[in-house]
């Protein structure tokens, strides 16, 4: 195996939008960067205020153009940051970039960020895992121009009735609802759409599978939105964690009688 050469390229999660929701490490890396390539259509430009780096907006760039900038910066001994929205591990398209860097023996690292799915849950003041209601969260999307494996269709995933965070799909809201209900979610299942979670112009539309498509159609929401669906969104006061239950013992606390 050859030894990687150059300064490590950093794939950095920008968080969901609020500039204060980037990690401390992420903020430092932006401030120290010589070159930043950022997803201009999704990343809040406020994150780049006062940085000293040369900035490239990747919205109009091809993969080859992005890699050319990153590789040249690394080989020149300078610090390159590839700034992705949310967390780069979820719909970040970083795998193909890392494969290209591997082929050129360019070192890199990945720094996580706050996903828009988690920012949406925070905006809804919701806990996505609720005792005896659901203990599973699915991150997925509706098939569109980019296909989804058949075994991972919304219809099939809906069968287990878990909490589901659906990315990149609000423009197909009627289709999403049809797939979820066909898969087994009852029509009274709570569902919410959070547009631009954590941004100043954040919008929330809530309803059930019976009415959410009409509500979204009547709204101005067309993209950059997270769909959250599942019984975890319902207000059920009987669903209480065992963790702090006085009658439940664990290694740090004995059961009260």
HELIX and SHEET records of a PDB file:
HELIX    1   1 UNK A   19  UNK A   21  5                                   3    
HELIX    2   2 UNK A   24  UNK A   32  1                                   9    
HELIX    3   3 UNK A   45  UNK A   48  5                                   4    
HELIX    4   4 UNK A   58  UNK A   60  5                                   3    
HELIX    5   5 UNK A   63  UNK A   75  1                                  13    
HELIX    6   6 UNK A   94  UNK A  103  1                                  10    
HELIX    7   7 UNK A  116  UNK A  123  1                                   8    
HELIX    8   8 UNK A  150  UNK A  152  5                                   3    
HELIX    9   9 UNK A  154  UNK A  157  1                                   4    
HELIX   10  10 UNK A  158  UNK A  160  5                                   3    
HELIX   11  11 UNK A  170  UNK A  172  5                                   3    
HELIX   12  12 UNK A  173  UNK A  183  1                                  11    
HELIX   13  13 UNK A  212  UNK A  218  1                                   7    
HELIX   14  14 UNK A  231  UNK A  233  5                                   3    
SHEET    1   A 5 UNK A  54  UNK A  57  0                                        
SHEET    2   A 5 UNK A  35  UNK A  38  1                                        
SHEET    3   A 5 UNK A  80  UNK A  84  1                                        
SHEET    4   A 5 UNK A   5  UNK A  13  1                                        
SHEET    5   A 5 UNK A 106  UNK A 111  1                                        
SHEET    1   B 5 UNK A 137  UNK A 141  0                                        
SHEET    2   B 5 UNK A 163  UNK A 167  1                                        
SHEET    3   B 5 UNK A 225  UNK A 229 -1                                        
SHEET    4   B 5 UNK A 190  UNK A 195 -1                                        
SHEET    5   B 5 UNK A 203  UNK A 208 -1                                        
END                                                                             
